[in-house]
Amino acid sequence: MAEATLGSGLVDCHCHLSAPDFNSDLDDVLEKAKKANVIALVAVAEHAGEFERIMQLSERYPGFILPCLGVHPVQELSPEKSRSVILKDLDVALPIIEKYKDRLLAIGEVGLDFTPKFAGTDEEKEEQRQVLIRQVQLARRLNVPLGAEQVLLHAFDGRPSVAMEGVRAGYYFSIPPSIVRSGQQKLVKQLPLSSICLETDSPALGPEKLTRNEPCNISISAEFIAQVKGISVEEVQEVTTQNALKLFPKLQDLLQK
């Protein structure tokens, strides 16, 4: 697939295709995404239990579903109960990541979540930091994002002034369809287009609350960004896809498979 063709499609830089929400109709969801001109889906994980499913999906849809494996700072034990990540969670995940390291687009989804109900103690916060640090080191060793020079901040909802520090560091920000109803509108106005990628975070962060989000809704993000910046949707599409190619060095190769 030539680079010229890549510019004519959308890249969903962050979605959870292994979520139970998609168990019954994933093929239909993916077909809708293709019809909406999505050329690549970056599928992220939150825990080791999802890893094999994501890798299977990437095998079933080569060059379309691109796998990322990582351990999220909050681990869901059941739909009602979650807890802060512990190093043991990472210990379970690492051998599987090593097994698939040559096929990964990135390490993700990772980060820190110090919400008091999850990480109310200094010990829990420190353990989260250690899990993140080790995954940053892993990403650097494998030469894939999120190593500290290649970072995608997904659904960033901090202050625009803080975001500008990320821009200066060369980080990218991905914008989900929930932009139409969130406070991120100010952020999009201030962020240069050269720092923006698109995402859906499916099944979360859709244009409407409490409704399952799907990759096809990525066009809503593109249209809203175009509106806020007073530019064409085509320009948003082209630049955000080129940004995705810069952010994920392996994307070009994986798309050609």
Secondary structure by P-SEA (a helix, b strand, c coil): ccaaaaaacccccccccccccccccaaaaaaaaaaacccccccccccccaaaaaaaaaaaccccbbbbbbbcccccccccccccccaaaaaacaaaaaaccccccccccbbbbccccccccaaaaaaaaaaaaaaaaaaaaacccccccccccccccccaaaaaaaaaabbbbbbccccccccaaaaaaacccccbbbbcccccccccccccccccaaaaaaaaaaaaacccaaaaaaaaaaaaaaaccaaaaaaac
